[in-house]
């Protein structure tokens, strides 16, 4: 066997170990772990951006509730189930049949 074939064999084995295909036996994370972590990072990043959008919407709503009496009155009526003198409320959640 030539020196060239020996070095190619060693390089092939080393490359195979680096992929992480045998990480459960060797304990080396390898390239597969890097791919899994990148996917996890992208997933967490998209989740974070959704949460940041929710926070911005809630901050806007809080600002409106702090500053606008109309919004405050509407929210009070919504939460307590009251109606203004010019409003009509339809309850479609009722299970009883008249």
VOFI-831577 format. One line per 4 residues: number of its first residue (from 1); for each residue y, z, x of C-alpha. Coordinates in nm, 2 decimals. Layout:
N
NUM) Y,Z,X | ...
***
This chain:
98
1) 0.00,0.00,0.00 | 0.34,-0.10,0.14 | 0.63,0.13,0.18 | 0.83,-0.08,-0.06
5) 0.57,-0.02,-0.34 | 0.56,0.35,-0.27 | 0.94,0.38,-0.30 | 0.93,0.17,-0.62
9) 0.66,0.40,-0.76 | 0.86,0.71,-0.67 | 1.18,0.56,-0.82 | 0.99,0.46,-1.14
13) 0.85,0.82,-1.18 | 1.19,0.97,-1.11 | 1.35,0.74,-1.37 | 1.08,0.83,-1.63
17) 1.15,1.20,-1.57 | 1.52,1.15,-1.60 | 1.48,1.00,-1.95 | 1.37,1.33,-2.08
21) 1.05,1.19,-2.24 | 0.85,1.47,-2.08 | 1.11,1.74,-2.12 | 0.88,1.97,-2.30
25) 0.65,1.98,-2.00 | 0.90,1.96,-1.72 | 1.19,2.15,-1.88 | 1.45,1.89,-1.77
29) 1.67,1.78,-2.06 | 1.72,1.43,-1.95 | 1.90,1.13,-2.11 | 1.74,1.19,-2.45
33) 1.91,1.53,-2.48 | 2.24,1.37,-2.39 | 2.20,1.12,-2.67 | 2.11,1.40,-2.92
37) 2.41,1.60,-2.81 | 2.65,1.31,-2.84 | 2.52,1.25,-3.19 | 2.56,1.62,-3.28
41) 2.92,1.61,-3.13 | 3.01,1.31,-3.35 | 2.87,1.48,-3.65 | 3.06,1.80,-3.58
45) 3.38,1.60,-3.51 | 3.36,1.42,-3.85 | 3.29,1.75,-4.02 | 3.59,1.90,-3.84
49) 3.82,1.62,-3.95 | 3.71,1.66,-4.31 | 3.78,2.04,-4.29 | 4.12,1.97,-4.13
53) 4.21,1.73,-4.42 | 4.11,2.01,-4.67 | 4.33,2.26,-4.48 | 4.62,2.02,-4.50
57) 4.57,1.97,-4.87 | 4.54,2.34,-4.93 | 4.86,2.41,-4.73 | 5.04,2.15,-4.93
61) 4.92,2.31,-5.26 | 5.02,2.66,-5.13 | 5.36,2.53,-5.04 | 5.40,2.38,-5.39
65) 5.29,2.70,-5.55 | 5.54,2.90,-5.34 | 5.84,2.68,-5.41 | 5.80,2.52,-5.75
69) 5.81,2.71,-6.08 | 5.67,2.42,-6.27 | 5.36,2.42,-6.05 | 5.33,2.80,-6.07
73) 5.34,2.79,-6.45 | 5.09,2.50,-6.47 | 4.85,2.69,-6.24 | 4.89,3.02,-6.44
77) 4.81,2.83,-6.76 | 4.51,2.66,-6.60 | 4.36,2.98,-6.46 | 4.42,3.20,-6.77
81) 4.35,2.93,-7.02 | 4.69,2.93,-7.18 | 4.88,2.64,-7.32 | 5.25,2.56,-7.32
85) 5.42,2.52,-7.66 | 5.39,2.14,-7.63 | 5.04,2.12,-7.49 | 4.71,2.06,-7.67
89) 4.38,2.17,-7.50 | 4.05,2.00,-7.57 | 3.74,2.20,-7.48 | 3.45,1.96,-7.41
93) 3.23,2.23,-7.25 | 3.14,2.40,-7.58 | 2.77,2.38,-7.67 | 2.81,2.48,-8.04
97) 2.81,2.20,-8.30 | 3.04,2.24,-8.60
***
